[in-house]
C-alpha cells in the first residue's frame, strides 16, 4: 500500500493504544481510587481547568514548534530535489528513532520528579531531575557516537541506492551533536514541566527552533556568503543543530535557576 499503508498502520497503532489505555483504566484496580469509573457527571471545576490550561497550552505549543520546525524543514528541502529530500527523510527517520531513548527517559524522570514535587520533597526532586538530565545526555552521547562511526552500514540498512546514501551521508555528520543537544533540551524541558514551568521553555523553543534552526537554516542554505558545504540540506541540519544546542544550553541553565529559586524559597 506504500505511503497509504504507513498512514493506515499509524492509525491502527494510535487506536490500539487508545483502546488499551481505556481498558486498563477501567479494569485495573489501581485506578479505582481515582474515581475514573464513576458514571455520574460532575460540574466542571473552573480552577482545575484553568490550571490544566496554564500547563497544557504551552506544552502543546512547544510540541507544535518542534514538529513544525522539522516538517517545514522537509518542505523547504523538497524544493531543491527529490534526492535531497529523500536523504533528509532518511536522516530524519534515524534521529527520530534515536530520540525514543531520551524521550522515554524524560517521561520516566518527569514522573518521578513530579511525585517528589507533590510530596514537597524539593531537594530530592532536584537531585532526581539533574540525574535524569545527566543520564539522558550520556546515553545520547554514546548512541550518537555509535551511529556516527557506523553511519555507512546504518545507511545501507535503509537502502542500497547510492544516490540516496550520498545525499544522506553529509547530514549524518551533524546527527551526533544534534542527538546530544536534543536529549539535553528534552530532559531539561520535561523536568521543568514537573516543576509546573512551561511558558518560558516555550519562548526558548520558538527562538531556538524556529528562529535559529528553521530561519537560520533557510538563510545559510540559500545564501551566497555561506560555505558551499552548507548549501542545501546540510545548511538546514547545521542550523537545526545550532538551534537545539541553544535550546539545550538555555533550558539546562534555566532549570538550574529554577532549582536555586526553590532552594532559597
N, C-alpha and C positions, 0 to 999 in steps of 0.2 A: 504493500500500500504506500510505500515511500514516505514522504513527509506527512501525508494524511494519517498514515499508520502511527507515526510518532505522536500526533495530536490525540488520536484515539487511545493509545496506550497511556498517555499522560492523564487523560480524563478518567480512564478506568482506575488508575492508581489513586487519584485525588478522591474519587467517590468511595473507593475501598477504605481509604484512611478515615474518611468521614463516618462511614457506617461502623467501622471497628471501634472508633472513639465513642460513638453513640452507644454501642453495645456495652463497652467496658464501663462507661459512666453509669449506665442503667443497671448493670448486673454485679459489678464489683462491690463487695460490702464496704470497702474503704470509703467510697464516695457517698454512702448513705448518710453520714453525719453532716453533710453539707446541704441537705435538703433539696438536692437536684431532682429528686424523683417526685416531688410534690406536684399534684395535679392542679391545685388551685392557683389562680393568678393573683399577684400582689401589685399594689400600686408602685409605680416607678419611684425609686429613691433619687431625688434630684442631686443631692450631694455626691452620692456614689457614682452617678452617671457623669457628672462634671469632672470628678477625679479621674475616672477612666478616660475621658476625652483628653484631659490635660496630658496624660501619659501616652495614650494611644495615637492621637493625631500626629504628634511629632515623630513617633516611632514609625508610623506608616509612611509619613512623608520622607523620612530618611531612607526607608527601603525603596521608595519610588525613585529617589535620586540615584541610588546605587543601580537599580535595574535600568532606568532610562539612560544613565550615563554610558553603560555598557552597550545597550541596544542602539542608541544613536551613533555610537562609535562604529558599529557594524554597518549602519545605514550609510554613513559618510564614506567608509572604506569601500562599500559596494559601488560607489560612483567611479572608482578607479578601474577595476577589472574584476571579472568573476574569479580569477585565480587568487587575487589579493584577498577577497572576502572569504574564499574557501580556506586559505591559510589562516586567516584571522579566526574563523569559526573553529578550526581545529585547535588552535592555541587556547581559544576561549573555553572550549569544552574541557580541555585539560585542566586549566586553572579552576574551573567550576568544580570538577571532581575533587581536586586537591583542597578546595575551600571547605568541603564537607567535614574535614578533620577539625579545623579551628571553629567552625560553626557548631559542631557537636560539643566541643569543649566549652565554648562560650555559653551555650544553653545550660550545660551542667553547672558551670561556675556561677552563672547568674541565679540559678535556682537556689544553690546553697548559700550564696551571699544574701539573697533576699530573705531567706529563713533567718539568718543571723541578724539582719537589719530589723526584721519583725520582732525578734526576741530582744531587741535593744542591746545586742552584744556587738557594738560597732567596731571594737578593736579586733575581734575575730573576723568580722565581715571584711575589714581592711586587709587582714592577713590572707584570707582565702582569695580575695579579689586579686591581689598582686601575684600570689602564687599561680592563679589561673592565667593571668597575662603572661607570666614568665614561661609556664609550661606550653601555652599555645604558641608563643613565638619560637620556643626551642624546637617543638615538633615541626613547625613550618620551615625553619632553617634547615633541618635535616631532610625533610621531604623535598624542599626546593633544590637542595644540593644534589639529591639523587636524580631528580628529573633533569636537572641541567647536565649532569655528567653522562646520563643515559638518554639524552634527547633524541639521538638518531634512532635507536631501536624503539623508543617510545613512539616516535612519529610513524615508523614503519608498522607499528601495531594498528595504527589508524588506516593507513593507505600505503600502497606501493607506487602511487603516481608521483614521479619525480618532480613534476611542476608544482604540485601542491606542497610537497615536502620542502622544496626550495623556497616557496612563499612563506611557509610557517617557520622555517629554521631561524631566520633573523629575529622573529618575535619571541622565541623561547630564550633568547639571551636575557630578556627582561623578566622572565617568569619567576626566577629565584627571588629577586628583590620585590617584585610585585606580590608574590605569595606571602613573604615575611611581613611586608607592610600591611597587607590585607588582614593577616592574622592579628597583628597588633591593634589595628583600629577596631576590628570586630570584637576582640576580647575586652578592650577598654570600654567600648560603647555598651556592651551587654552588662558589664559591671556597673557602669553609670546608671543604666536603667534600673538595676536593683536598688540603687540609692534614690530612685524617683527623679533622676536628672535626664531629661530628654530634649529640651529645647535648644540648649547651647550646642550639643552634638549635631543637631540638625543644621545649625548655622555653619559649623565646621564642615559638614558634608557638602553643603551647597557650594561653599567657597572652594574646597579642595577638589571634589569630584567633578562638579560642573565647570567651575572656573578654571582651575589648573589643568585637570585631566581632559575634559572634553574641549573647552575653549582653547586651552594651550595646545592640545593635540592638533586641532584644526589649523592653528597658526603655523606650528612647526612643520606639519606635513605638507603644507601648500606654499610656504614662503621660500623665496629665492635665497634669503640670507641664512637659512638653516642648512646644516651639513647634508649632502646628498644621501648619506646613510639613514637620515631620519625622514626623508620624504616618503609619503605614503603611509602604509600601516605601521611601520616601525616608529614613526613620529607620534602616532596616537598611543602606542604602547609605552613609549618612553615617558610621555607626559601623564598618562594614566598612572604609571608607576610613581612619578613625582607627586601626583595628587594623593595617592594612597600613603606615600611616605609622610606627606604633610598631615594627612588625617591621622595617621598613627601617632606621630610625634605630638600633635596638639591634643588629641584625646587622652593619651597617656599623661601628658602634662596637666591637663585639666582634671583628670582623675586624681592625681597627686594633690592638687589644690583642694578638691572636694574632701579628700581624706584629712588634710591638715585642718580644714574648717571644722570638720566633725570632731577631730581630736581636741580642738580648743573649746568646742561648744558644750 
